Amino acid sequence: MEVLNFFTSNAFRAWAVQFIVVLFLVGGVVALAAGLCLAFNSAGALRFFDRLNLWVSTRRTFKPIEIPRDTTQVVYRYRRFLAVIFVAGGAFATFGLLKHFDAAAVIRLFGLDFFRPSFAGWVADSGRWVLIAGNLAGIVVGIMLGFFPDALMALEARGARWYSERKFARDREKMNLTLDGWVAQFPRTAGWIITFFALVLIGAYGMMLPALR
């Protein structure tokens, strides 16, 4: 609750606005330096940018976590033990949610008192029933795991599908150097364009900075 109060306090909001203004101001200064370098020393600026222009592939980084790992054999080897945990844990959680749920405490914990009482109460109750439904589903899974493993395996086989993020991101992993090629072809023109917009950025956020002190 104290953390939520800190992030919603006026002091934090003022600091966040000042940080964003300074961030854009520094970005404008960096852009101004880059634009002037392109305008007056194109060859040196292009060599410097070429050393910084490195491609990092997320497909290679996420490859280890994209490999499917089948835990079916381990689960079914200890299925009775896991069934007891599922059923006991689901029953205990469901009983607590039905008998000892305190909506006011949940509202205070997650800072929902910022909203209207009716809406905050609806959110808390909705979360309660979602958790109850999830725990009941866990109890059903536990019973099937303990007494009807073949039916659970068939159900799992029908619903289990592996979706690889690496396949969906394959086209986005290709380097697009169209803008880089244009800058390399017209470095001075690009430099003056960058310089102009950098001055606009510095002027706009520079005028805002004194008002935030």
C-alpha atoms as one frame of an Amber mdcrd trajectory, in Angstrom:
protein
   0.000   0.000   0.000   2.857   2.378   0.816   4.443   1.638  -2.557   1.189
   2.457  -4.348   0.842   5.671  -2.378   4.383   6.636  -3.354   3.767   6.150
  -7.083   0.512   8.104  -6.932   1.922  10.952  -4.840   2.381  14.458  -6.208
   6.103  14.355  -5.421   6.638  11.280  -7.606   4.562  12.728 -10.424   6.558
  15.961 -10.338   9.827  14.000 -10.388   8.589  11.859 -13.295   7.691  14.946
 -15.343  11.070  16.539 -14.616  12.849  13.310 -15.571  10.997  13.082 -18.897
  11.727  16.732 -19.722  15.437  16.344 -18.928  15.552  13.071 -20.870  14.160
  14.685 -24.017  16.410  17.689 -23.502  19.494  15.485 -23.344  18.230  13.576
 -26.363  17.910  16.832 -28.244  21.512  17.784 -27.396  22.754  14.385 -28.591
  20.717  14.713 -31.798  22.142  18.223 -32.318  25.684  16.896 -31.983  24.941
  14.084 -34.432  23.371  16.463 -36.951  26.292  18.904 -36.811  28.790  16.062
 -37.193  26.962  14.808 -40.271  26.825  18.329 -41.715  30.498  19.264 -41.170
  32.338  15.919 -40.920  30.230  13.432 -42.837  32.907  10.775 -43.338  33.889
  10.667 -39.658  30.272  10.661 -38.474  29.357   7.797 -40.830  32.341   5.746
 -39.640  31.305   6.337 -36.019  27.682   5.405 -36.702  28.797   2.299 -38.575
  30.675   1.076 -35.481  27.570   1.675 -33.336  25.166   0.059 -35.797  25.132
  -3.473 -34.365  22.309  -5.948 -34.872  21.190  -7.997 -31.875  18.941 -10.914
 -32.773  16.230 -11.754 -30.245  15.679 -15.097 -31.993  19.128 -16.275 -30.940
  18.697 -14.904 -27.428  15.318 -16.577 -26.856  16.161 -19.845 -28.596  16.854
 -21.803 -25.339  13.458 -20.906 -23.869  11.641 -21.661 -27.154  12.614 -25.340
 -27.104   9.598 -27.502 -26.107  10.177 -29.539 -22.958   7.751 -32.374 -22.287
   7.103 -33.009 -18.585   4.310 -35.527 -19.187   6.329 -38.546 -18.087   7.388
 -36.888 -14.811   3.848 -35.707 -14.063   2.299 -39.107 -14.644   5.027 -40.847
 -12.686   4.036 -38.865  -9.579   0.419 -38.342 -10.568  -1.131 -39.526  -7.277
   1.097 -37.222  -5.223   0.341 -34.290  -7.536  -3.370 -35.151  -7.503  -3.440
 -34.858  -3.700  -1.695 -31.466  -3.890  -4.103 -30.182  -6.571  -7.231 -31.326
  -4.751  -6.109 -30.296  -1.252  -4.712 -26.948  -2.364  -7.758 -26.151  -4.506
 -10.187 -27.117  -1.748  -8.323 -25.077   0.869  -8.126 -22.005  -1.365 -11.778
 -22.297  -2.404 -12.907 -22.576   1.220 -10.882 -19.506   2.173 -12.252 -17.492
  -0.753 -15.831 -18.456   0.117 -15.689 -18.054   3.911 -12.899 -15.608   4.745
 -12.699 -13.239   1.778 -12.421  -9.596   2.855 -13.198  -7.314  -0.073 -12.303
  -4.177   1.925  -8.825  -5.564   2.667  -8.282  -6.395  -0.998  -9.346  -2.903
  -2.012  -6.877  -1.358   0.448  -4.071  -3.739  -0.552  -4.235  -2.974  -4.268
  -5.162   0.684  -3.869  -8.589   0.257  -5.450 -10.060   2.821  -3.088  -8.935
   5.348  -5.685 -12.044   4.333  -7.681 -15.682   4.588  -6.737 -16.698   2.156
  -3.971 -19.141   0.305  -6.230 -16.548  -0.190  -8.975 -13.792  -1.138  -6.520
 -16.094  -3.695  -4.882 -17.014  -5.132  -8.292 -13.337  -5.534  -9.229 -12.543
  -7.271  -5.919 -15.532  -9.619  -6.183 -14.757 -10.383  -9.827 -11.205 -11.328
  -8.892 -12.554 -13.517  -6.106 -14.836 -15.496  -8.420 -12.129 -15.849 -11.044
  -9.869 -17.379  -8.401 -12.673 -19.647  -7.194 -13.267 -20.873 -10.752  -9.552
 -21.495 -11.209  -9.297 -23.485  -7.992 -12.348 -25.567  -8.884 -10.747 -26.319
 -12.230  -7.597 -27.343 -10.354  -9.643 -29.750  -8.205 -11.157 -31.308 -11.331
  -7.708 -31.696 -12.874  -6.439 -33.301  -9.668  -9.295 -35.808  -9.614  -8.736
 -36.682 -13.274  -5.000 -36.995 -12.698  -5.559 -39.404  -9.810  -8.406 -41.541
 -11.153  -8.775 -40.871 -14.882  -5.240 -40.287 -16.229  -6.043 -41.566 -19.726
  -8.930 -39.127 -20.115  -6.743 -36.264 -18.897  -3.970 -37.263 -21.291  -6.412
 -37.326 -24.206  -7.781 -33.919 -23.214  -4.280 -32.530 -22.893  -3.282 -33.936
 -26.289  -6.227 -32.156 -27.919  -5.547 -28.833 -26.241  -1.756 -28.760 -26.158
  -0.302 -26.711 -29.006   3.177 -25.240 -29.232   3.436 -21.710 -30.606   6.925
 -20.427 -31.255   7.497 -16.697 -30.899  10.662 -17.089 -32.975   8.646 -18.145
 -36.031   6.285 -15.177 -35.715   9.225 -12.780 -35.258  11.252 -14.126 -38.178
  10.198 -11.377 -40.592  10.765  -8.683 -37.970  14.334  -9.910 -37.443  15.459
  -8.723 -40.865  17.590  -5.578 -40.835  15.950  -2.601 -42.514  18.695  -0.171
 -43.520  16.679   2.024 -45.879  17.039   5.104 -43.683  20.720   4.363 -43.039
  21.319   4.139 -46.783  19.585   7.472 -47.359  21.664   9.149 -44.639  24.859
   7.666 -46.104  23.876   8.916 -49.570  22.919  12.428 -48.416  24.813  12.944
 -45.125  24.873  16.749 -45.127  21.187  17.063 -45.958  20.332  14.537 -43.246
  22.605  16.384 -40.831  20.871  19.704 -41.346  17.424  18.075 -41.001  18.472
  16.411 -37.757  19.970  19.692 -36.527  16.739  21.582 -37.211  14.532  19.131
 -35.333  17.065  18.873 -32.513  16.944  22.656 -32.037  13.130  22.502 -31.984
  13.297  19.750 -29.353  15.822  21.627 -27.229  13.833  24.854 -27.464  10.522
  23.222 -26.569  11.752  21.264 -23.572  14.263  23.915 -22.567  11.415  26.387
 -22.045   9.538  23.819 -19.957  12.444  23.106 -17.612  12.421  26.402 -15.613
   8.683  26.066 -14.996   9.201  22.675 -13.336  11.627  23.817 -10.651
